[in-house]
């Protein structure tokens, strides 16, 4: 009977040690994940929009990420997302020249069209 108690105690100790190790390992992983990612310098470089794009986002030089944000703000404010398929954007008079004259563009193709209007 004494050996059963000793075995149970050692099993509990082993389990506690395993839990402590797992907690330490998880703490290390979260510490690594919390380190701030630094954006690529290429994304943060200010680019000058073309005249057609400047009508929507302004003429001031902006990073590519900010241009995309401002385009989305414009799209949502003017309700230009297609009702049936949210992935499609219906171009209005200001966006049509930016989207190469197309009336409707996929949100995934939008970046391709924007790159032609940024220098």
Secondary structure, 3 states (H helix, E strand, C coil): CHHHHHHHHHHHHHHHHHHHHHHHHHHHHHHHHCCCCCCCHHHHCCECECHHHHHHHCCCCECHHHHHHHHHHHHHHCCCECCCCCCEEECCHHHHCCCCCCCEEECCCHHHHHHCCEC
